[in-house]
Amino acid sequence: MIETATFAAGCFWGVADKFSQINGVIETVTGYMGGHFPHPSYLDVAARITGHAEVVQLQYNPDVVSYEQLLEVFWQIHDPTSLNRQGPDRGEQYRSAIFYHNSQQEQIARKSKHQLQISGTYPRPIVTEIKPASEFYPGSGGP
């Protein structure tokens, strides 16, 4: 059975590239989630008027790669202590977030975040949001 996972970890192109290299990830689609504006375009999101995050929605085979393994990659490919920025990219659309699709994903994500926080890997608090998945809008490909 194929499952869905959605992550926000900065600019979605780089995030999609990292996840697409994982055995068991069948498809990555860039887009927007977590905002209040219907059918946002790239320019709407970049103008910071929608509240959306740039996300990557994955279709994956849990018999090949687990949600826990996807979370390990998620934590490794960005700085989860940076609020609304990753590298040179700034704005709420670049926030760190996990959008869960069921209660099991929520529990796993919260446990993973807690374990990372208490591990001492980061000296600052982890600011990653963990929220229920909302409507996903595929990305428009840029300006």
Phi, psi and omega per residue, in radians:
M1 nan 2.335 -3.137
I2 -1.494 2.437 3.111
E3 -2.123 2.891 -3.106
T4 -2.046 2.451 3.017
A5 -2.378 2.566 -3.133
T6 -2.351 2.214 -3.091
F7 -2.294 2.527 2.997
A8 -2.082 2.132 -3.076
A9 -2.573 0.669 -3.099
G10 1.838 -2.756 -3.118
C11 -0.968 2.192 -2.973
F12 -1.189 -0.365 -3.122
W13 -1.139 -0.822 3.133
G14 -1.153 -0.687 3.125
V15 -1.108 -0.791 3.123
A16 -1.064 -0.714 -3.141
D17 -1.060 -0.787 -3.133
K18 -1.094 -0.832 -3.106
F19 -1.207 -0.537 -3.114
S20 -1.179 -0.300 -3.137
Q21 -1.497 -0.067 -3.068
I22 -1.530 2.240 3.066
N23 -1.081 2.243 -3.119
G24 1.821 -0.316 3.027
V25 -1.460 2.078 -3.031
I26 -1.540 -0.675 -3.086
E27 -2.666 2.513 2.981
T28 -2.162 2.342 3.104
V29 -2.241 2.210 3.099
T30 -1.470 2.611 3.132
G31 3.140 -2.698 -3.022
Y32 -2.335 2.519 3.112
M33 -2.702 2.742 2.993
G34 1.557 0.256 -3.120
G35 -1.925 -2.959 -3.058
H36 -2.142 0.160 -3.014
F37 -2.039 2.117 -3.093
P38 -1.254 2.464 3.053
H39 0.903 0.998 -3.111
P40 -1.240 2.575 3.005
S41 -1.701 2.964 3.063
Y42 -0.977 -0.768 -3.111
L43 -1.156 -0.635 3.073
D44 -1.072 -0.832 -3.115
V45 -1.150 -0.768 3.132
A46 -1.093 -0.526 3.116
A47 -1.358 -0.068 3.082
R48 1.083 0.674 3.131
I49 -1.914 -0.027 -3.016
T50 -1.873 -0.412 -3.068
G51 1.389 0.047 -3.113
H52 -1.383 2.699 2.955
A53 -1.791 2.584 2.946
E54 -1.287 2.192 -3.078
V55 -2.262 2.861 2.951
V56 -2.121 2.169 3.077
Q57 -1.786 2.204 -3.068
L58 -1.894 2.507 2.874
Q59 -1.889 2.197 -3.081
Y60 -2.457 2.767 3.116
N61 -1.727 1.904 -3.093
P62 -1.196 -0.194 3.037
D63 -1.357 -0.273 -3.123
V64 -1.885 -0.739 -3.141
V65 -2.379 2.304 -3.097
S66 -1.531 2.827 3.061
Y67 -1.071 -0.648 3.086
E68 -1.047 -0.724 3.119
Q69 -1.163 -0.660 3.076
L70 -1.111 -0.693 3.098
L71 -1.117 -0.661 3.091
E72 -1.017 -0.764 3.103
V73 -1.128 -0.806 3.120
F74 -0.902 -0.869 -3.111
W75 -1.135 -0.565 -3.071
Q76 -1.361 -0.455 -2.981
I77 -1.615 0.025 3.116
H78 -2.674 3.020 3.101
D79 -1.705 1.817 -3.088
P80 -1.329 0.041 3.093
T81 -1.742 -0.064 3.136
S82 -1.578 2.116 -3.134
L83 -1.482 2.078 3.055
N84 1.015 0.634 3.020
R85 -2.877 2.643 2.991
Q86 -2.491 2.071 -3.092
G87 0.999 -2.298 -3.104
P88 -1.398 -0.153 -3.085
D89 -1.490 2.210 -3.110
R90 -2.210 2.552 3.122
G91 2.296 2.734 -3.075
E92 -1.082 -0.363 3.125
Q93 -1.202 -0.256 3.137
Y94 -1.788 0.278 -3.106
R95 -1.168 2.817 3.087
S96 -1.590 2.163 -3.117
A97 -2.699 2.577 2.991
I98 -2.033 2.140 3.097
F99 -1.849 1.921 -3.065
Y100 -1.535 2.611 -3.091
H101 -1.859 -0.104 3.074
N102 -2.821 2.984 -3.066
S103 -1.152 -0.538 3.108
Q104 -1.139 -0.791 3.086
Q105 -1.061 -0.699 3.130
E106 -1.050 -0.845 -3.124
Q107 -1.077 -0.778 -3.133
I108 -1.118 -0.753 -3.129
A109 -1.124 -0.780 -3.134
R110 -1.123 -0.726 3.110
K111 -1.123 -0.763 -3.136
S112 -1.076 -0.778 3.123
K113 -1.094 -0.780 3.140
H114 -1.077 -0.790 -3.138
Q115 -1.091 -0.697 3.116
L116 -1.153 -0.720 -3.124
Q117 -1.093 -0.778 -3.099
I118 -1.382 -0.183 -3.137
S119 -1.215 -0.371 -3.093
G120 1.430 0.124 3.118
T121 -1.019 -0.669 -3.131
Y122 -2.038 2.321 3.124
P123 -1.317 -0.311 -3.135
R124 -1.845 2.813 3.121
P125 -1.118 2.556 3.049
I126 -1.397 2.205 -3.061
V127 -1.801 0.130 -3.124
T128 -1.013 2.216 3.055
E129 -1.399 2.519 3.006
I130 -2.174 1.941 -3.020
K131 -2.395 2.746 3.058
P132 -1.152 2.504 3.092
A133 -1.091 2.398 3.069
S134 -2.018 -2.885 -3.101
E135 -1.077 2.325 3.123
F136 -1.722 2.260 3.084
Y137 -1.990 1.994 3.111
P138 -0.983 2.525 -3.125
G139 -1.164 2.679 -3.101
S140 -1.640 -0.042 3.059
G141 1.574 0.102 3.065
G142 1.828 3.101 -3.040
P143 -1.189 nan nan
